[in-house]
Amino acid sequence: MDTWTLQKGYPVITIDNTNNYYDDDDDDSNGYYINITQNWFLLNPILSSNNSNQSDYKWYIPFTYTTSNELNFNFETKPIWFKPNDTSIQIKINNNNNITLNETWLIGNLKHSGYYRVNYNENNWNLLVNQLLNDHKKIDILNRAQLIDDSFNLGRAGLIDQTLFLKITSYLVNETDPLAFQTAFIGLNYIADMLSHDDVTFEYFKVSLF
């Protein structure tokens, strides 16, 4: 627990689909590898770029995940431990359904059981947006709320395109669970406050929501 109690902040896990396919002739399985890395999450991108000690902050992180092929959101599944001395971790993802990597999304931190944010590459984010728009109930509500919250704060931190948050929240026209709305309102209210002094831009913002 020292990495959580004796240093400040919390991490962001970045998941990279490496396009590194494998084919195991021994057990007739196939799939691909993903790489995950961890960094100290700083909300202010200026502080992040100027902080030379950012790479010194590492945590013991219980990493859990599921894919569109599995849809297993049981966060009590034995996690993969990311240790402070690990530069990165490579994980083998089975893909016995023969769905290509570009069509398979992945979600980390099942049911938001770990205290860390998760970032993905652009293709995985787009696949998650499409899943939410087509059938959001295939993703657990806690992870739907997590995707909203992470996309908003990762955008504020300059780690992803800030418009991704608005793309994700567009699925809310079909949402019925209040948790997702509660999370979205935090981000939408923040944007509204930032734009409230510009009447023209604020009007465009309202039109995009309604």
NORBELLIN-V680819 format. One record per pair of residues at least 24 apart in sequence whose ideal C-beta (glycine too) atoms are under 7 Angstrom apart, sorted by sequence separation. I is the first residue (numbers start at 1). J is the second residue. If there is no record, write none. Layout:
i->I j->J
i->I j->J
This chain:
i->60 j->84
i->13 j->38
i->59 j->84
i->58 j->84
i->67 j->93
i->69 j->95
i->105 j->131
i->11 j->38
i->12 j->39
i->36 j->63
i->11 j->39
i->69 j->97
i->11 j->40
i->12 j->41
i->111 j->140
i->11 j->41
i->69 j->99
i->112 j->142
i->9 j->40
i->10 j->41
i->111 j->142
i->112 j->143
i->9 j->41
i->107 j->139
i->111 j->143
i->118 j->150
i->148 j->180
i->110 j->143
i->117 j->150
i->112 j->146
i->145 j->179
i->149 j->183
i->69 j->104
i->75 j->110
i->119 j->154
i->136 j->171
i->145 j->180
i->148 j->183
i->152 j->187
i->68 j->104
i->75 j->111
i->107 j->143
i->117 j->153
i->132 j->168
i->141 j->177
i->144 j->180
i->148 j->184
i->67 j->104
i->68 j->105
i->73 j->110
i->109 j->146
i->117 j->154
i->67 j->105
i->73 j->111
i->75 j->113
i->129 j->167
i->133 j->171
i->136 j->174
i->141 j->179
i->145 j->183
i->67 j->106
i->125 j->164
i->129 j->168
i->132 j->171
i->136 j->175
i->141 j->180
i->148 j->187
i->119 j->159
i->65 j->106
i->66 j->107
i->119 j->160
i->65 j->107
i->166 j->208
i->65 j->108
i->38 j->82
i->66 j->110
i->63 j->108
i->64 j->109
i->65 j->110
i->36 j->82
i->64 j->110
i->9 j->57
i->11 j->59
i->13 j->61
i->64 j->113
i->7 j->57
i->11 j->61
i->13 j->63
i->37 j->88
i->36 j->88
i->62 j->114
i->35 j->88
i->36 j->89
i->61 j->114
i->3 j->58
i->4 j->59
i->35 j->90
i->36 j->91
i->61 j->116
i->3 j->59
i->3 j->60
i->33 j->90
i->34 j->91
i->33 j->91
i->33 j->92
i->34 j->93
i->31 j->92
i->32 j->93
i->31 j->93
i->31 j->94
i->32 j->95
i->68 j->131
i->31 j->95
i->29 j->94
i->30 j->95
i->29 j->96
i->71 j->138
i->73 j->140
i->32 j->101
i->22 j->92
i->73 j->143
i->34 j->106
i->41 j->117
i->3 j->84
i->19 j->101
i->17 j->101
i->15 j->106
i->15 j->108
i->13 j->108
i->13 j->116
i->15 j->118
i->12 j->116
i->17 j->121
i->10 j->115
i->11 j->116
i->12 j->117
i->13 j->118
i->14 j->119
i->15 j->120
i->16 j->121
i->10 j->116
i->17 j->123
i->12 j->119
i->17 j->124
i->15 j->124
i->48 j->157
i->43 j->153
i->45 j->157
i->43 j->156
i->45 j->158
i->43 j->157
i->42 j->157
i->41 j->157
